[in-house]
Amino acid sequence: MTVTIEQDFGDGASGLSDETGGATVADALRAAADDMTNLRVKFAALLAKLDADTGLDDSDYVSTLTPAAQTLVKG
């Protein structure tokens, strides 16, 4: 799902909902959580690939570069 946050998102109100059918804050946060999860999965796969590559020096990329547990999640 693509969420577009317009220039005037939340102007004149709390921005918690949009009566015109546009994105809400909840929509934006859920989309951000999806994007972050996607990036983390790809980053973890890249680190695993680097560790498996025999052409690189003996660095343990997974143990040194894996980010902390994700805190922005969808409920």
C-alpha positions in Angstrom: 0.0 0.0 0.0 1.4 3.4 -0.9 0.6 6.2 1.5 1.1 9.8 0.2 1.6 12.4 2.9 0.6 15.7 1.3 2.2 19.0 2.0 -0.8 20.1 4.1 -1.1 16.8 6.0 -2.7 17.7 9.4 -3.0 21.4 8.7 -5.7 23.0 10.8 -6.5 19.9 12.8 -4.8 17.2 14.8 -4.0 15.2 11.6 -5.4 12.1 13.2 -7.9 11.6 10.4 -8.7 13.1 7.0 -12.4 13.4 6.1 -11.5 13.7 2.4 -10.3 10.1 2.3 -6.6 10.8 2.3 -4.0 9.2 4.6 -4.3 9.4 8.3 -1.5 9.4 10.8 -2.1 5.8 11.5 -1.8 5.0 7.8 1.5 6.9 7.6 2.9 5.1 10.7 1.8 1.7 9.5 3.4 2.4 6.1 6.6 3.5 7.9 6.6 0.3 9.9 6.3 -1.7 6.7 9.1 0.2 5.0 11.4 -0.2 8.0 10.7 -3.9 8.3 11.5 -4.3 4.6 14.8 -2.4 4.9 15.8 -4.4 7.9 15.1 -7.7 6.2 17.1 -6.7 3.1 20.0 -5.4 5.3 20.1 -8.6 7.3 20.3 -10.6 4.0 23.1 -8.4 2.8 25.1 -9.0 6.0 24.6 -12.7 5.7 25.7 -12.6 2.0 28.9 -10.7 3.0 29.7 -13.2 5.7 29.3 -16.0 3.2 31.5 -14.4 0.6 34.9 -16.0 0.7 36.6 -13.1 -1.2 36.3 -10.8 1.8 38.5 -10.8 4.9 37.3 -12.7 7.9 34.9 -10.1 9.3 31.7 -11.2 11.1 29.3 -8.6 9.6 26.2 -10.1 11.1 27.5 -9.9 14.6 29.0 -6.4 14.3 26.4 -4.6 12.1 23.0 -6.2 12.8 20.8 -3.4 14.3 19.0 -3.7 17.6 15.5 -5.2 17.7 12.9 -3.3 15.8 10.7 -1.2 18.0 8.4 0.3 15.4 5.9 -2.5 14.6 2.3 -2.8 13.5 -0.3 -4.0 16.0 
